[in-house]
Amino acid sequence: MGESQGGEQVGAAVSEQVSKILRACSGSPRSKACLLEAAGLANAYLNYKRHIQPLVANGCLEMTIPEKPNSRLQKYRLTDRGRSLLG
């Protein structure tokens, strides 16, 4: 039973972080570092892979320079799907 509670807590934390990332993008496009900072996460590749990449893959965020995904100038903006998740 302790394991399921831990899993639920992790799930709730991820949802809260996703919400923070989406809210950070609601005004204007933001950089990877800015989004991770808004979620209270370190600017590390693993955090990017766990939190931002799935949002891009699910169509909640989109890249401002999709033809250059590794550009240092890359930013992310909220899509209509992402706005609908925010409510």
C-alpha positions in Angstrom: 0.0 0.0 0.0 2.9 2.4 0.7 4.1 2.0 -2.9 0.8 3.0 -4.4 0.7 6.1 -2.3 4.2 7.0 -3.4 3.1 6.5 -7.0 0.1 8.7 -6.5 2.3 11.4 -5.0 4.7 11.3 -7.9 1.8 11.5 -10.4 0.4 14.5 -8.6 3.8 16.2 -8.6 4.2 15.6 -12.3 0.8 17.0 -13.0 1.6 20.1 -10.9 4.9 20.6 -12.8 3.2 20.1 -16.2 0.6 22.7 -15.2 3.4 25.2 -14.2 5.2 24.6 -17.5 2.0 25.2 -19.5 1.2 28.3 -17.5 4.7 29.7 -18.0 4.1 29.5 -21.8 0.6 31.0 -21.7 1.8 34.6 -22.4 4.7 34.3 -24.8 7.2 31.6 -26.0 9.7 30.6 -23.4 13.1 28.9 -23.5 13.7 25.4 -22.1 15.6 26.8 -19.1 12.7 29.2 -18.3 10.1 26.4 -18.4 12.1 24.1 -16.2 12.8 27.0 -13.7 9.0 27.7 -13.6 8.4 24.1 -12.7 11.0 24.3 -10.0 13.4 21.9 -11.8 17.1 22.1 -12.7 18.0 22.9 -16.3 19.2 19.4 -17.0 18.6 17.2 -20.1 16.8 14.5 -18.0 14.2 17.0 -16.8 13.8 18.3 -20.3 13.3 14.7 -21.5 10.8 13.9 -18.8 8.7 17.1 -18.8 9.0 19.2 -22.0 9.5 16.5 -24.7 6.3 14.7 -23.8 4.3 17.9 -24.0 5.7 18.6 -27.4 5.0 15.0 -28.5 1.4 15.3 -27.3 0.8 18.6 -29.0 0.5 20.7 -25.9 3.6 22.7 -26.7 5.2 23.5 -30.0 8.7 24.6 -30.9 9.2 28.1 -32.4 11.9 26.7 -34.7 10.8 23.2 -35.5 13.3 22.7 -38.3 16.1 23.2 -35.8 15.2 21.4 -32.5 18.6 21.8 -31.0 19.0 25.5 -31.7 20.1 27.6 -28.7 17.4 30.1 -29.7 14.7 27.4 -29.5 11.6 28.4 -27.5 8.3 26.7 -26.8 4.8 28.1 -27.1 1.4 26.9 -25.9 -0.9 25.2 -28.5 -4.7 25.2 -28.4 -4.5 21.7 -27.0 -2.3 23.0 -24.2 -4.7 25.9 -23.5 -7.6 23.4 -23.2 -5.6 21.5 -20.5 -5.2 24.7 -18.5 -8.9 25.2 -18.6 
